[in-house]
């Protein structure tokens, strides 16, 4: 970077922080700040979100994530994660909504010592639920840790009460029975009974994170079903949907022709058309 680039970057950061501070004061006055995560660890509060009619269009597709994955390939975007890495806690779950993000890191002290010292419990999802919007998807990054829980039944209860569409966790969750009973969509790398309290802390909210090695930016459209999870960049949500709906219509036509025993001469022109 030359000096002018550094100055432009510093100006952008200062403007972003000023906007964050103004939004924080507004939300605090409205009773929407829980307060466990310091303001300085929140990168942004307000940002553009994909329109509901676009989200409804994605949800209308039967094979949502597979179709989206193919279109992401055509755009040259690496944004698909299979259920080998992120599985639905409730089979049959379907999620589509704008991402809000939390990034967690491990605590160096042992949890026994942390409890003995009455340390502040620095993990929290409640903050993000209350500054989020109905339809949002919480994407939590703990580096794919398979030992301890990022969130459990109480957290998911808050998420559902705030109207969130679901949670996607680069790590583990717990209280599986409660999550299933509450019918709240959660995708995670695994499940565990071990609490994250005294073992992890939130260091950033609504900043860029990684989800199984893929980039997620707040506002990106998260798409998840039994086949996997996809990350659709905010600015491409509408054109990607248009391509997906064309593919879905062509696939339905192919299905009907196959079931009607149509001749190969009718089927061949449609074969693998989605990849051309």
N, C-alpha and C positions, 0 to 999 in steps of 0.2 A: 504494500500500500504506500502511495505517496502522501504527502502532507494533506492535500486537498481531500483525498479519500478518507483519511483518518478524521479530519474535521467533519466531513459529511456523516460519517458513521457516528461520531460522538453526538452530533446534533440530533440524529435520528433516535439514538438511545435516550437522550435527555427529553425529547418530545414524547417518547413512549412512556417514560417514567412519570412525566407530568400528567399525561392522560390517565395513567394507572392511578395516580394519587387522587385525581378529581373523581374518577369513577368509584374509587374506594370510599371517599367521603360521601358520595351519593348513596351507595349501597349501605353504608353504615347508618346513615340517617333513616333509611328505609327498613332497618332491622334485618339486613341480609348478610351481615358479617358475623361469622361464628367466632373468629379470633384466635384459633389455635395456631394458624400459620401466619407468621409475621408478614406485614404488608410488603416488605422488601423482597420476599420470596415469591410474590405474585407478579408474573411478567405482564399479564394483561387481564382485563375483566371483560370488556366489550370487544367483539369482533364480528365480522359478517358471518351469517349462517345460511346454509342452503334452504331454499324455500320449501314449504311443506308439500306443495304439489309435486316437486321434483322427488322428494323422499317417498311420497306415495307411489310414484311411478316405479321406483326401484322395488318397493315392497310388493308391487303387483306381479313381479316376475316369479315364476315357480322355481327355476334354477338360478337364483339371483347371483350368488357369489361366483359360480362357474362362468356365467355370461360376462359378468363384470371383469373377471380375471382375463378372459380372452381379449376384451376390448382394451384393458390396460396394456396387454402385450402389444397390441397394434399401435398404441401411443408411445411405446418404449418406456413405460413406467413400471418400476419394480415395486409392486404394492400388494402382492397376494401372499397370504400365509395359510398353509393347509392345516387341517385339524390334527395332523401329526404333532403340531406344536401348540395350537390353541383349540381346546375342545369346549363344546357347550356343556355347562353343568346340567342343563335340562335339555335332553335331546328334542329336536324339533324347534328350538329357539330360533328367532329371526330378529336381527337388529339392523336398523338403518337410521343414522342420525349424525349430527355434527359432533366432532371430538372436542372434549375438554380434557386437559391432561394434568397428571401428577407425576413427578419424578422423585423416587425415593432412593436413599443410599443406606448401607448398613451402619449400625452404631458400633463403635469399637469396643466399648465396655461390655462385659457379659451381662445378660439379662438379670441374673441373680444379683449382681452388684448394683445394677440400675434400680431394681426394686428395693434393695436394702437402702440405697441412697435417696429413695423417693424422687428419682429423676422425673423431669417433665416428660410426658408421653408425647413424642414429637411426630407420630404418625397421625394423620387425620384425613378423612374424606369428607367430613361434614362441611368444611369450608367451601369446597368446590361445588357441592350440591346446591348450597344456598346462593352462590353467585352465578350458578348455571341457569339454563333456561329449560322449560319443558321440551322433551324430545332429544335433549343432548345425550351423548354417550360418554361415560367416564372411561378414559384410557389411562391405566396406571402402569408405570414402568418401575420394576424392581430388578431389572437386569435378567429376568428369567429365573430368579431364585426359586428352587423347588422345595425348600425346607419350611419357610414360615409364611404366614398369611398376610396378604395385603389388606384384606377386608373380609368381613363375615356377615352374618345375618342382620345385625343392627345397622351396619352401613347400607346394606341393600334395602332395608326398610326405609331409611331416609331417602335413598335414591328414588325408590318408587313413589314415596309420598311427594317428592318434588317434581314428579313427572318425567324422570329420566327414562330413556328408551332401553337402557341396559349398561352393563360394564364389560370392559375387555381388559384383561390383566396380564401383563408380562411378568408373571409370577404365579403365586397360588392364592386361593381363597379357602375359607373354611365355613362351618355351619351349613353344610350342603343340604341337609334335610330342611332347614329353615328356608333356604333360598328356593328350594323346589316347592315347598308348601306355599310360599309367598308368590310363586310364579313370576320371578324376576329374572330376565335373561342375563346370564353371566357366561363369558368365555374366559378360560384361564389355561395356563400351562399345566396346572395340576391342582390337587386339593391336599389339605393338611389340617391337622388339629392344632398345630403350634402357633401361638399368637405372635404377631409382629411387634407387640408392645415391648419396649426396651430393646428392640432388635433392629429397628429401622426408623428413619425420619424423613419427612418431606422436605426437600430442599428447593423445589420449584413447582409452581402451579401455572398452568397455561403457557408453558414454553414448549419448544420442540422436544420430542422424546423419541426413543426407538422402541419399536414393538417387534420382538423377534428379529431384530436386525433391520427393520424397515422404518423409514422416517414417518412420523406423524406430527403434523402442525395443527394447533387448535383451529377448528373450523373445517378441517378436512372431513369428508363424509366417510363414516365407518359403515361397512357393509359386512354382515356376518350371518351365516346359516350353517346347516349341518355339514356342508362341504368345506367351509373355511371362512377366513376373514380377508377382506380387501380394504385398502385405503385409497380413496378417490380424492385427488387434490381438489380443494374447494372450487378453483376457477374452471375445472373441467367437469364438474358434476353434471351439468346440463347436457353438453355434447356427448359425454359418455353414455348417459341415459338414452339419448336418441339412438345411438348405435346399438345399445343393448336391446331396445324395443324392436328394432328392425330384425335383429338376430332371433329374438324370441318368437316373432311372427313367422319367420322363415322356418324355424325349428318346429313350430306347431303345424305348419303346412306339411312339412316332411313327415311328421308323425301320422297325420291323417291319411296321407298317401300310402304309407307303409301299412297301416291298419286296414286300408281298403284294398290291399293286394294290387296296387298300381304297378304297371309294367316298369321294368328297369329303365326304359327309355324316358319315362317321366321322372324317375328318381335321380338318375345320374346327374342332370344339370344342377340339382340342389345339393349334391353330396359335397360336404366340406366347404360350402359357399361362405360360411362365416370366417374362414381363414384366408380368403382371397382379398 
